[in-house]
Structure formats: C-alpha cells, structure tokens
Amino acid sequence: MDALAAQQPGYLGHISTQNDFGQNVTISYWQSLQHIADWKTHPEHVLAQSKGKSVWYSDYKLEVCRVETAHTFKLPTP
C-alpha cells in the first residue's frame, strides 16, 4: 500500500514504526481532507482495509489529525 499511496494525488509522505510488542504505528501526510477521503475509497485500499479487518488485525485505531506546526532539529555535520 505504501507504493500505491505514494502515487495518489495529495500524498506528502509517511513514517512507520513498530514497538517491542509488535504494535505498529503509521502516520501518513496528505495535502487535504479530500485527499484523505479519496485514498480511503481507492478500490485497492478498500480491499486491503477489508483484509485487514478479516485477516491481519484483531483491532486497530485510526485518527485523522491536522498538523498545525512542526519543528525539526539536526546536528550540523562537521
């Protein structure tokens, strides 16, 4: 799904991580709520969502959030 999402209009990127208990978190970034809605209803994504509910996950949580501000820090390279 990562490669397919990256081809969609409005896709800005994503990050994923997994903890020691096997719990996964993926954050995807989109230009607008409409782009999120379009991705949610993409036929291949709908199929993956269905498989997620029937095969891959016993539970999951989805949150849609707006990033109001973001800051980054990087040590300068010598």
PDB file with SEQRES, HELIX, SHEET and CRYST1 records, atoms N, CA, C and O in Angstrom:
SEQRES   1 A   78  MET ASP ALA LEU ALA ALA GLN GLN PRO GLY TYR LEU GLY          
SEQRES   2 A   78  HIS ILE SER THR GLN ASN ASP PHE GLY GLN ASN VAL THR          
SEQRES   3 A   78  ILE SER TYR TRP GLN SER LEU GLN HIS ILE ALA ASP TRP          
SEQRES   4 A   78  LYS THR HIS PRO GLU HIS VAL LEU ALA GLN SER LYS GLY          
SEQRES   5 A   78  LYS SER VAL TRP TYR SER ASP TYR LYS LEU GLU VAL CYS          
SEQRES   6 A   78  ARG VAL GLU THR ALA HIS THR PHE LYS LEU PRO THR PRO          
HELIX    1 AA1 ASP A    2  ALA A    6  1                                   5    
HELIX    2 AA2 LEU A   33  LYS A   40  1                                   8    
HELIX    3 AA3 PRO A   43  LYS A   51  1                                   9    
HELIX    4 AA4 GLY A   52  TRP A   56  3                                   5    
SHEET    1 AA1 2 TYR A  11  GLN A  18  0                                        
SHEET    2 AA1 2 ASN A  24  TRP A  30 -1                                        
CRYST1    1.000    1.000    1.000  90.00  90.00  90.00 P 1           1          
ATOM      1  N   MET A   1       0.805  -1.195   0.000  1.00  0.00           N  
ATOM      2  CA  MET A   1       0.000   0.000   0.000  1.00  0.00           C  
ATOM      3  C   MET A   1       0.851   1.262   0.000  1.00  0.00           C  
ATOM      4  O   MET A   1       0.424   2.300  -0.505  1.00  0.00           O  
ATOM      5  N   ASP A   2       2.052   1.177   0.564  1.00  0.00           N  
ATOM      6  CA  ASP A   2       2.911   2.362   0.611  1.00  0.00           C  
ATOM      7  C   ASP A   2       3.179   2.912  -0.785  1.00  0.00           C  
ATOM      8  O   ASP A   2       3.058   4.115  -1.018  1.00  0.00           O  
ATOM      9  N   ALA A   3       3.544   2.032  -1.711  1.00  0.00           N  
ATOM     10  CA  ALA A   3       3.861   2.471  -3.073  1.00  0.00           C  
ATOM     11  C   ALA A   3       2.622   3.018  -3.768  1.00  0.00           C  
ATOM     12  O   ALA A   3       2.702   4.009  -4.495  1.00  0.00           O  
ATOM     13  N   LEU A   4       1.479   2.380  -3.550  1.00  0.00           N  
ATOM     14  CA  LEU A   4       0.237   2.851  -4.154  1.00  0.00           C  
ATOM     15  C   LEU A   4      -0.161   4.208  -3.580  1.00  0.00           C  
ATOM     16  O   LEU A   4      -0.547   5.108  -4.326  1.00  0.00           O  
ATOM     17  N   ALA A   5      -0.070   4.358  -2.273  1.00  0.00           N  
ATOM     18  CA  ALA A   5      -0.405   5.635  -1.638  1.00  0.00           C  
ATOM     19  C   ALA A   5       0.478   6.748  -2.197  1.00  0.00           C  
ATOM     20  O   ALA A   5       0.006   7.856  -2.453  1.00  0.00           O  
ATOM     21  N   ALA A   6       1.756   6.448  -2.382  1.00  0.00           N  
ATOM     22  CA  ALA A   6       2.706   7.458  -2.861  1.00  0.00           C  
ATOM     23  C   ALA A   6       2.358   7.968  -4.257  1.00  0.00           C  
ATOM     24  O   ALA A   6       2.799   9.050  -4.646  1.00  0.00           O  
ATOM     25  N   GLN A   7       1.579   7.207  -5.010  1.00  0.00           N  
ATOM     26  CA  GLN A   7       1.184   7.609  -6.364  1.00  0.00           C  
ATOM     27  C   GLN A   7      -0.088   8.454  -6.377  1.00  0.00           C  
ATOM     28  O   GLN A   7      -0.470   8.979  -7.423  1.00  0.00           O  
ATOM     29  N   GLN A   8      -0.747   8.590  -5.224  1.00  0.00           N  
ATOM     30  CA  GLN A   8      -2.036   9.278  -5.177  1.00  0.00           C  
ATOM     31  C   GLN A   8      -1.869  10.795  -5.095  1.00  0.00           C  
ATOM     32  O   GLN A   8      -0.931  11.293  -4.473  1.00  0.00           O  
ATOM     33  N   PRO A   9      -2.789  11.519  -5.729  1.00  0.00           N  
ATOM     34  CA  PRO A   9      -2.769  12.984  -5.614  1.00  0.00           C  
ATOM     35  C   PRO A   9      -2.881  13.398  -4.147  1.00  0.00           C  
ATOM     36  O   PRO A   9      -3.668  12.829  -3.391  1.00  0.00           O  
ATOM     37  N   GLY A  10      -2.097  14.379  -3.760  1.00  0.00           N  
ATOM     38  CA  GLY A  10      -2.161  14.908  -2.410  1.00  0.00           C  
ATOM     39  C   GLY A  10      -1.304  14.200  -1.387  1.00  0.00           C  
ATOM     40  O   GLY A  10      -1.201  14.653  -0.247  1.00  0.00           O  
ATOM     41  N   TYR A  11      -0.683  13.091  -1.775  1.00  0.00           N  
ATOM     42  CA  TYR A  11       0.171  12.339  -0.839  1.00  0.00           C  
ATOM     43  C   TYR A  11       1.452  13.120  -0.585  1.00  0.00           C  
ATOM     44  O   TYR A  11       2.108  13.574  -1.522  1.00  0.00           O  
ATOM     45  N   LEU A  12       1.803  13.275   0.690  1.00  0.00           N  
ATOM     46  CA  LEU A  12       3.010  14.015   1.062  1.00  0.00           C  
ATOM     47  C   LEU A  12       4.100  13.138   1.658  1.00  0.00           C  
ATOM     48  O   LEU A  12       5.260  13.548   1.704  1.00  0.00           O  
ATOM     49  N   GLY A  13       3.753  11.939   2.116  1.00  0.00           N  
ATOM     50  CA  GLY A  13       4.736  11.044   2.698  1.00  0.00           C  
ATOM     51  C   GLY A  13       4.163  10.306   3.896  1.00  0.00           C  
ATOM     52  O   GLY A  13       3.024  10.536   4.304  1.00  0.00           O  
ATOM     53  N   HIS A  14       4.979   9.411   4.453  1.00  0.00           N  
ATOM     54  CA  HIS A  14       4.552   8.687   5.645  1.00  0.00           C  
ATOM     55  C   HIS A  14       5.763   8.207   6.436  1.00  0.00           C  
ATOM     56  O   HIS A  14       6.881   8.147   5.923  1.00  0.00           O  
ATOM     57  N   ILE A  15       5.512   7.867   7.696  1.00  0.00           N  
ATOM     58  CA  ILE A  15       6.514   7.231   8.550  1.00  0.00           C  
ATOM     59  C   ILE A  15       5.843   6.073   9.261  1.00  0.00           C  
ATOM     60  O   ILE A  15       4.647   6.126   9.548  1.00  0.00           O  
ATOM     61  N   SER A  16       6.600   5.031   9.548  1.00  0.00           N  
ATOM     62  CA  SER A  16       6.079   3.854  10.255  1.00  0.00           C  
ATOM     63  C   SER A  16       7.083   3.406  11.301  1.00  0.00           C  
ATOM     64  O   SER A  16       8.290   3.587  11.145  1.00  0.00           O  
ATOM     65  N   THR A  17       6.563   2.820  12.370  1.00  0.00           N  
ATOM     66  CA  THR A  17       7.421   2.258  13.411  1.00  0.00           C  
ATOM     67  C   THR A  17       6.691   1.107  14.081  1.00  0.00           C  
ATOM     68  O   THR A  17       5.468   1.001  13.992  1.00  0.00           O  
ATOM     69  N   GLN A  18       7.443   0.248  14.751  1.00  0.00           N  
ATOM     70  CA  GLN A  18       6.872  -0.883  15.483  1.00  0.00           C  
ATOM     71  C   GLN A  18       7.568  -0.986  16.831  1.00  0.00           C  
ATOM     72  O   GLN A  18       8.788  -0.845  16.916  1.00  0.00           O  
ATOM     73  N   ASN A  19       6.790  -1.232  17.891  1.00  0.00           N  
ATOM     74  CA  ASN A  19       7.397  -1.368  19.207  1.00  0.00           C  
ATOM     75  C   ASN A  19       7.774  -2.823  19.480  1.00  0.00           C  
ATOM     76  O   ASN A  19       7.561  -3.692  18.635  1.00  0.00           O  
ATOM     77  N   ASP A  20       8.330  -3.085  20.657  1.00  0.00           N  
ATOM     78  CA  ASP A  20       8.793  -4.422  21.020  1.00  0.00           C  
ATOM     79  C   ASP A  20       7.654  -5.426  21.166  1.00  0.00           C  
ATOM     80  O   ASP A  20       7.899  -6.632  21.202  1.00  0.00           O  
ATOM     81  N   PHE A  21       6.413  -4.949  21.250  1.00  0.00           N  
ATOM     82  CA  PHE A  21       5.255  -5.822  21.397  1.00  0.00           C  
ATOM     83  C   PHE A  21       4.586  -6.103  20.057  1.00  0.00           C  
ATOM     84  O   PHE A  21       3.536  -6.744  20.009  1.00  0.00           O  
ATOM     85  N   GLY A  22       5.181  -5.632  18.981  1.00  0.00           N  
ATOM     86  CA  GLY A  22       4.632  -5.871  17.653  1.00  0.00           C  
ATOM     87  C   GLY A  22       3.545  -4.902  17.239  1.00  0.00           C  
ATOM     88  O   GLY A  22       2.898  -5.106  16.212  1.00  0.00           O  
ATOM     89  N   GLN A  23       3.329  -3.848  18.020  1.00  0.00           N  
ATOM     90  CA  GLN A  23       2.330  -2.850  17.663  1.00  0.00           C  
ATOM     91  C   GLN A  23       2.929  -1.889  16.639  1.00  0.00           C  
ATOM     92  O   GLN A  23       4.051  -1.407  16.797  1.00  0.00           O  
ATOM     93  N   ASN A  24       2.160  -1.624  15.593  1.00  0.00           N  
ATOM     94  CA  ASN A  24       2.611  -0.752  14.510  1.00  0.00           C  
ATOM     95  C   ASN A  24       1.907   0.587  14.565  1.00  0.00           C  
ATOM     96  O   ASN A  24       0.735   0.676  14.931  1.00  0.00           O  
ATOM     97  N   VAL A  25       2.638   1.630  14.197  1.00  0.00           N  
ATOM     98  CA  VAL A  25       2.062   2.953  14.021  1.00  0.00           C  
ATOM     99  C   VAL A  25       2.549   3.472  12.674  1.00  0.00           C  
ATOM    100  O   VAL A  25       3.747   3.472  12.391  1.00  0.00           O  
ATOM    101  N   THR A  26       1.612   3.910  11.853  1.00  0.00           N  
ATOM    102  CA  THR A  26       1.954   4.545  10.589  1.00  0.00           C  
ATOM    103  C   THR A  26       1.257   5.890  10.553  1.00  0.00           C  
ATOM    104  O   THR A  26       0.062   5.987  10.831  1.00  0.00           O  
ATOM    105  N   ILE A  27       1.995   6.913  10.216  1.00  0.00           N  
ATOM    106  CA  ILE A  27       1.444   8.250  10.047  1.00  0.00           C  
ATOM    107  C   ILE A  27       1.634   8.622   8.586  1.00  0.00           C  
ATOM    108  O   ILE A  27       2.753   8.632   8.074  1.00  0.00           O  
ATOM    109  N   SER A  28       0.528   8.927   7.922  1.00  0.00           N  
ATOM    110  CA  SER A  28       0.635   9.389   6.535  1.00  0.00           C  
ATOM    111  C   SER A  28       0.212  10.851   6.479  1.00  0.00           C  
ATOM    112  O   SER A  28      -0.649  11.296   7.238  1.00  0.00           O  
ATOM    113  N   TYR A  29       0.827  11.576   5.576  1.00  0.00           N  
ATOM    114  CA  TYR A  29       0.600  13.009   5.443  1.00  0.00           C  
ATOM    115  C   TYR A  29      -0.028  13.290   4.075  1.00  0.00           C  
ATOM    116  O   TYR A  29       0.427  12.792   3.045  1.00  0.00           O  
ATOM    117  N   TRP A  30      -1.091  14.108   4.100  1.00  0.00           N  
ATOM    118  CA  TRP A  30      -1.847  14.429   2.892  1.00  0.00           C  
ATOM    119  C   TRP A  30      -2.091  15.930   2.838  1.00  0.00           C  
ATOM    120  O   TRP A  30      -2.104  16.597   3.872  1.00  0.00           O  
ATOM    121  N   GLN A  31      -2.282  16.458   1.647  1.00  0.00           N  
ATOM    122  CA  GLN A  31      -2.490  17.888   1.466  1.00  0.00           C  
ATOM    123  C   GLN A  31      -3.837  18.366   2.004  1.00  0.00           C  
ATOM    124  O   GLN A  31      -3.955  19.516   2.425  1.00  0.00           O  
ATOM    125  N   SER A  32      -4.857  17.499   1.996  1.00  0.00           N  
ATOM    126  CA  SER A  32      -6.183  17.966   2.406  1.00  0.00           C  
ATOM    127  C   SER A  32      -7.036  16.800   2.899  1.00  0.00           C  
ATOM    128  O   SER A  32      -6.704  15.633   2.688  1.00  0.00           O  
ATOM    129  N   LEU A  33      -8.133  17.140   3.557  1.00  0.00           N  
ATOM    130  CA  LEU A  33      -9.092  16.117   3.980  1.00  0.00           C  
ATOM    131  C   LEU A  33      -9.701  15.414   2.778  1.00  0.00           C  
ATOM    132  O   LEU A  33     -10.010  14.225   2.851  1.00  0.00           O  
ATOM    133  N   GLN A  34      -9.877  16.122   1.684  1.00  0.00           N  
ATOM    134  CA  GLN A  34     -10.409  15.490   0.473  1.00  0.00           C  
ATOM    135  C   GLN A  34      -9.457  14.429  -0.062  1.00  0.00           C  
ATOM    136  O   GLN A  34      -9.898  13.366  -0.499  1.00  0.00           O  
ATOM    137  N   HIS A  35      -8.154  14.705  -0.034  1.00  0.00           N  
ATOM    138  CA  HIS A  35      -7.181  13.705  -0.478  1.00  0.00           C  
ATOM    139  C   HIS A  35      -7.224  12.468   0.422  1.00  0.00           C  
ATOM    140  O   HIS A  35      -7.083  11.344  -0.060  1.00  0.00           O  
ATOM    141  N   ILE A  36      -7.416  12.673   1.720  1.00  0.00           N  
ATOM    142  CA  ILE A  36      -7.546  11.540   2.653  1.00  0.00           C  
ATOM    143  C   ILE A  36      -8.782  10.731   2.295  1.00  0.00           C  
ATOM    144  O   ILE A  36      -8.724   9.502   2.236  1.00  0.00           O  
ATOM    145  N   ALA A  37      -9.892  11.403   2.056  1.00  0.00           N  
ATOM    146  CA  ALA A  37     -11.140  10.710   1.699  1.00  0.00           C  
ATOM    147  C   ALA A  37     -10.979   9.938   0.390  1.00  0.00           C  
ATOM    148  O   ALA A  37     -11.471   8.817   0.262  1.00  0.00           O  
ATOM    149  N   ASP A  38     -10.299  10.532  -0.569  1.00  0.00           N  
ATOM    150  CA  ASP A  38     -10.061   9.850  -1.846  1.00  0.00           C  
ATOM    151  C   ASP A  38      -9.237   8.585  -1.643  1.00  0.00           C  
ATOM    152  O   ASP A  38      -9.527   7.552  -2.246  1.00  0.00           O  
ATOM    153  N   TRP A  39      -8.216   8.658  -0.802  1.00  0.00           N  
ATOM    154  CA  TRP A  39      -7.375   7.493  -0.526  1.00  0.00           C  
ATOM    155  C   TRP A  39      -8.185   6.418   0.193  1.00  0.00           C  
ATOM    156  O   TRP A  39      -8.046   5.232  -0.106  1.00  0.00           O  
ATOM    157  N   LYS A  40      -9.021   6.824   1.130  1.00  0.00           N  
ATOM    158  CA  LYS A  40      -9.838   5.867   1.890  1.00  0.00           C  
ATOM    159  C   LYS A  40     -10.737   5.052   0.961  1.00  0.00           C  
ATOM    160  O   LYS A  40     -11.003   3.880   1.231  1.00  0.00           O  
ATOM    161  N   THR A  41     -11.201   5.655  -0.121  1.00  0.00           N  
ATOM    162  CA  THR A  41     -12.131   4.966  -1.016  1.00  0.00           C  
ATOM    163  C   THR A  41     -11.473   4.404  -2.278  1.00  0.00           C  
ATOM    164  O   THR A  41     -12.168   3.906  -3.164  1.00  0.00           O  
ATOM    165  N   HIS A  42     -10.152   4.476  -2.369  1.00  0.00           N  
ATOM    166  CA  HIS A  42      -9.446   3.893  -3.518  1.00  0.00           C  
ATOM    167  C   HIS A  42      -9.725   2.384  -3.530  1.00  0.00           C  
ATOM    168  O   HIS A  42      -9.578   1.737  -2.493  1.00  0.00           O  
ATOM    169  N   PRO A  43     -10.121   1.806  -4.671  1.00  0.00           N  
ATOM    170  CA  PRO A  43     -10.524   0.390  -4.710  1.00  0.00           C  
ATOM    171  C   PRO A  43      -9.507  -0.592  -4.120  1.00  0.00           C  
ATOM    172  O   PRO A  43      -9.891  -1.497  -3.379  1.00  0.00           O  
ATOM    173  N   GLU A  44      -8.228  -0.431  -4.432  1.00  0.00           N  
ATOM    174  CA  GLU A  44      -7.226  -1.353  -3.887  1.00  0.00           C  
ATOM    175  C   GLU A  44      -7.052  -1.148  -2.382  1.00  0.00           C  
ATOM    176  O   GLU A  44      -6.798  -2.105  -1.651  1.00  0.00           O  
ATOM    177  N   HIS A  45      -7.185   0.085  -1.922  1.00  0.00           N  
ATOM    178  CA  HIS A  45      -7.083   0.359  -0.495  1.00  0.00           C  
ATOM    179  C   HIS A  45      -8.297  -0.197   0.245  1.00  0.00           C  
ATOM    180  O   HIS A  45      -8.161  -0.714   1.354  1.00  0.00           O  
ATOM    181  N   VAL A  46      -9.481  -0.096  -0.357  1.00  0.00           N  
ATOM    182  CA  VAL A  46     -10.690  -0.671   0.236  1.00  0.00           C  
ATOM    183  C   VAL A  46     -10.520  -2.182   0.410  1.00  0.00           C  
ATOM    184  O   VAL A  46     -10.905  -2.735   1.441  1.00  0.00           O  
ATOM    185  N   LEU A  47      -9.952  -2.842  -0.582  1.00  0.00           N  
ATOM    186  CA  LEU A  47      -9.704  -4.284  -0.494  1.00  0.00           C  
ATOM    187  C   LEU A  47      -8.727  -4.585   0.646  1.00  0.00           C  
ATOM    188  O   LEU A  47      -8.938  -5.527   1.410  1.00  0.00           O  
ATOM    189  N   ALA A  48      -7.677  -3.802   0.763  1.00  0.00           N  
ATOM    190  CA  ALA A  48      -6.705  -4.003   1.849  1.00  0.00           C  
ATOM    191  C   ALA A  48      -7.356  -3.749   3.209  1.00  0.00           C  
ATOM    192  O   ALA A  48      -7.072  -4.465   4.170  1.00  0.00           O  
ATOM    193  N   GLN A  49      -8.221  -2.745   3.302  1.00  0.00           N  
ATOM    194  CA  GLN A  49      -8.913  -2.480   4.561  1.00  0.00           C  
ATOM    195  C   GLN A  49      -9.765  -3.681   4.964  1.00  0.00           C  
ATOM    196  O   GLN A  49      -9.799  -4.063   6.134  1.00  0.00           O  
ATOM    197  N   SER A  50     -10.442  -4.264   4.000  1.00  0.00           N  
ATOM    198  CA  SER A  50     -11.283  -5.430   4.267  1.00  0.00           C  
ATOM    199  C   SER A  50     -10.442  -6.604   4.753  1.00  0.00           C  
ATOM    200  O   SER A  50     -10.812  -7.292   5.704  1.00  0.00           O  
ATOM    201  N   LYS A  51      -9.317  -6.825   4.099  1.00  0.00           N  
ATOM    202  CA  LYS A  51      -8.417  -7.911   4.505  1.00  0.00           C  
ATOM    203  C   LYS A  51      -7.829  -7.646   5.889  1.00  0.00           C  
ATOM    204  O   LYS A  51      -7.637  -8.570   6.679  1.00  0.00           O  
ATOM    205  N   GLY A  52      -7.549  -6.381   6.172  1.00  0.00           N  
ATOM    206  CA  GLY A  52      -7.055  -6.018   7.490  1.00  0.00           C  
ATOM    207  C   GLY A  52      -8.032  -6.406   8.581  1.00  0.00           C  
ATOM    208  O   GLY A  52      -7.633  -6.915   9.628  1.00  0.00           O  
ATOM    209  N   LYS A  53      -9.309  -6.166   8.337  1.00  0.00           N  
ATOM    210  CA  LYS A  53     -10.344  -6.486   9.321  1.00  0.00           C  
ATOM    211  C   LYS A  53     -10.586  -7.982   9.446  1.00  0.00           C  
ATOM    212  O   LYS A  53     -10.928  -8.462  10.527  1.00  0.00           O  
ATOM    213  N   SER A  54     -10.414  -8.728   8.360  1.00  0.00           N  
ATOM    214  CA  SER A  54     -10.736 -10.158   8.384  1.00  0.00           C  
ATOM    215  C   SER A  54      -9.529 -11.066   8.623  1.00  0.00           C  
ATOM    216  O   SER A  54      -9.681 -12.205   9.065  1.00  0.00           O  
ATOM    217  N   VAL A  55      -8.314 -10.552   8.325  1.00  0.00           N  
ATOM    218  CA  VAL A  55      -7.138 -11.427   8.376  1.00  0.00           C  
ATOM    219  C   VAL A  55      -6.010 -10.880   9.250  1.00  0.00           C  
ATOM    220  O   VAL A  55      -5.506 -11.596  10.116  1.00  0.00           O  
ATOM    221  N   TRP A  56      -5.609  -9.637   9.042  1.00  0.00           N  
ATOM    222  CA  TRP A  56      -4.376  -9.135   9.623  1.00  0.00           C  
ATOM    223  C   TRP A  56      -4.501  -8.624  11.050  1.00  0.00           C  
ATOM    224  O   TRP A  56      -3.586  -8.828  11.849  1.00  0.00           O  
ATOM    225  N   TYR A  57      -5.595  -7.972  11.395  1.00  0.00           N  
ATOM    226  CA  TYR A  57      -5.681  -7.274  12.684  1.00  0.00           C  
ATOM    227  C   TYR A  57      -6.839  -7.783  13.535  1.00  0.00           C  
ATOM    228  O   TYR A  57      -7.912  -8.109  13.027  1.00  0.00           O  
ATOM    229  N   SER A  58      -6.593  -7.843  14.838  1.00  0.00           N  
ATOM    230  CA  SER A  58      -7.689  -8.120  15.773  1.00  0.00           C  
ATOM    231  C   SER A  58      -8.328  -6.805  16.204  1.00  0.00           C  
ATOM    232  O   SER A  58      -9.480  -6.784  16.636  1.00  0.00           O  
ATOM    233  N   ASP A  59      -7.597  -5.727  16.090  1.00  0.00           N  
ATOM    234  CA  ASP A  59      -8.120  -4.398  16.371  1.00  0.00           C  
ATOM    235  C   ASP A  59      -7.174  -3.360  15.782  1.00  0.00           C  
ATOM    236  O   ASP A  59      -6.009  -3.649  15.508  1.00  0.00           O  
ATOM    237  N   TYR A  60      -7.678  -2.179  15.596  1.00  0.00           N  
ATOM    238  CA  TYR A  60      -6.836  -1.066  15.160  1.00  0.00           C  
ATOM    239  C   TYR A  60      -7.538   0.235  15.494  1.00  0.00           C  
ATOM    240  O   TYR A  60      -8.725   0.252  15.820  1.00  0.00           O  
ATOM    241  N   LYS A  61      -6.795   1.314  15.407  1.00  0.00           N  
ATOM    242  CA  LYS A  61      -7.325   2.645  15.673  1.00  0.00           C  
ATOM    243  C   LYS A  61      -6.861   3.557  14.548  1.00  0.00           C  
ATOM    244  O   LYS A  61      -5.703   3.508  14.133  1.00  0.00           O  
ATOM    245  N   LEU A  62      -7.765   4.380  14.062  1.00  0.00           N  
ATOM    246  CA  LEU A  62      -7.452   5.337  13.014  1.00  0.00           C  
ATOM    247  C   LEU A  62      -7.781   6.731  13.537  1.00  0.00           C  
ATOM    248  O   LEU A  62      -8.861   6.959  14.082  1.00  0.00           O  
ATOM    249  N   GLU A  63      -6.857   7.644  13.370  1.00  0.00           N  
ATOM    250  CA  GLU A  63      -7.074   9.030  13.768  1.00  0.00           C  
ATOM    251  C   GLU A  63      -6.701   9.935  12.603  1.00  0.00           C  
ATOM    252  O   GLU A  63      -5.694   9.706  11.934  1.00  0.00           O  
ATOM    253  N   VAL A  64      -7.495  10.948  12.362  1.00  0.00           N  
ATOM    254  CA  VAL A  64      -7.178  11.964  11.369  1.00  0.00           C  
ATOM    255  C   VAL A  64      -6.876  13.234  12.142  1.00  0.00           C  
ATOM    256  O   VAL A  64      -7.719  13.745  12.880  1.00  0.00           O  
ATOM    257  N   CYS A  65      -5.671  13.732  11.965  1.00  0.00           N  
ATOM    258  CA  CYS A  65      -5.205  14.890  12.735  1.00  0.00           C  
ATOM    259  C   CYS A  65      -4.657  15.948  11.783  1.00  0.00           C  
ATOM    260  O   CYS A  65      -4.205  15.639  10.681  1.00  0.00           O  
ATOM    261  N   ARG A  66      -4.705  17.176  12.221  1.00  0.00           N  
ATOM    262  CA  ARG A  66      -4.140  18.275  11.452  1.00  0.00           C  
ATOM    263  C   ARG A  66      -2.842  18.720  12.128  1.00  0.00           C  
ATOM    264  O   ARG A  66      -2.812  18.951  13.337  1.00  0.00           O  
ATOM    265  N   VAL A  67      -1.795  18.835  11.356  1.00  0.00           N  
ATOM    266  CA  VAL A  67      -0.530  19.350  11.873  1.00  0.00           C  
ATOM    267  C   VAL A  67      -0.590  20.869  11.761  1.00  0.00           C  
ATOM    268  O   VAL A  67      -0.621  21.418  10.660  1.00  0.00           O  
ATOM    269  N   GLU A  68      -0.606  21.532  12.889  1.00  0.00           N  
ATOM    270  CA  GLU A  68      -0.673  22.988  12.899  1.00  0.00           C  
ATOM    271  C   GLU A  68       0.704  23.619  12.756  1.00  0.00           C  
ATOM    272  O   GLU A  68       0.861  24.657  12.112  1.00  0.00           O  
ATOM    273  N   THR A  69       1.695  22.984  13.362  1.00  0.00           N  
ATOM    274  CA  THR A  69       3.066  23.469  13.253  1.00  0.00           C  
ATOM    275  C   THR A  69       3.996  22.278  13.455  1.00  0.00           C  
ATOM    276  O   THR A  69       3.637  21.309  14.124  1.00  0.00           O  
ATOM    277  N   ALA A  70       5.164  22.351  12.888  1.00  0.00           N  
ATOM    278  CA  ALA A  70       6.143  21.273  13.032  1.00  0.00           C  
ATOM    279  C   ALA A  70       7.536  21.894  13.128  1.00  0.00           C  
ATOM    280  O   ALA A  70       7.820  22.915  12.502  1.00  0.00           O  
ATOM    281  N   HIS A  71       8.381  21.270  13.911  1.00  0.00           N  
ATOM    282  CA  HIS A  71       9.753  21.740  14.088  1.00  0.00           C  
ATOM    283  C   HIS A  71      10.688  20.559  13.916  1.00  0.00           C  
ATOM    284  O   HIS A  71      10.350  19.438  14.295  1.00  0.00           O  
ATOM    285  N   THR A  72      11.836  20.793  13.360  1.00  0.00           N  
ATOM    286  CA  THR A  72      12.850  19.758  13.235  1.00  0.00           C  
ATOM    287  C   THR A  72      14.180  20.291  13.747  1.00  0.00           C  
ATOM    288  O   THR A  72      14.410  21.499  13.790  1.00  0.00           O  
ATOM    289  N   PHE A  73      15.048  19.366  14.132  1.00  0.00           N  
ATOM    290  CA  PHE A  73      16.390  19.703  14.574  1.00  0.00           C  
ATOM    291  C   PHE A  73      17.340  18.691  13.972  1.00  0.00           C  
ATOM    292  O   PHE A  73      17.026  17.502  13.907  1.00  0.00           O  
ATOM    293  N   LYS A  74      18.484  19.144  13.538  1.00  0.00           N  
ATOM    294  CA  LYS A  74      19.506  18.253  13.015  1.00  0.00           C  
ATOM    295  C   LYS A  74      20.864  18.822  13.384  1.00  0.00           C  
ATOM    296  O   LYS A  74      21.150  19.995  13.143  1.00  0.00           O  
ATOM    297  N   LEU A  75      21.697  17.974  13.971  1.00  0.00           N  
ATOM    298  CA  LEU A  75      23.044  18.423  14.308  1.00  0.00           C  
ATOM    299  C   LEU A  75      23.785  18.769  13.023  1.00  0.00           C  
ATOM    300  O   LEU A  75      23.661  18.055  12.028  1.00  0.00           O  
ATOM    301  N   PRO A  76      24.535  19.831  13.030  1.00  0.00           N  
ATOM    302  CA  PRO A  76      25.312  20.171  11.835  1.00  0.00           C  
ATOM    303  C   PRO A  76      26.400  19.127  11.606  1.00  0.00           C  
ATOM    304  O   PRO A  76      26.972  18.585  12.551  1.00  0.00           O  
ATOM    305  N   THR A  77      26.667  18.862  10.351  1.00  0.00           N  
ATOM    306  CA  THR A  77      27.746  17.927  10.023  1.00  0.00           C  
ATOM    307  C   THR A  77      29.062  18.679  10.034  1.00  0.00           C  
ATOM    308  O   THR A  77      29.147  19.818   9.574  1.00  0.00           O  
ATOM    309  N   PRO A  78      30.083  18.033  10.561  1.00  0.00           N  
ATOM    310  CA  PRO A  78      31.403  18.719  10.639  1.00  0.00           C  
ATOM    311  C   PRO A  78      32.024  18.951   9.291  1.00  0.00           C  
ATOM    312  O   PRO A  78      33.118  19.510   9.204  1.00  0.00           O  
TER     313      PRO A  78                                                      
END                                                                             
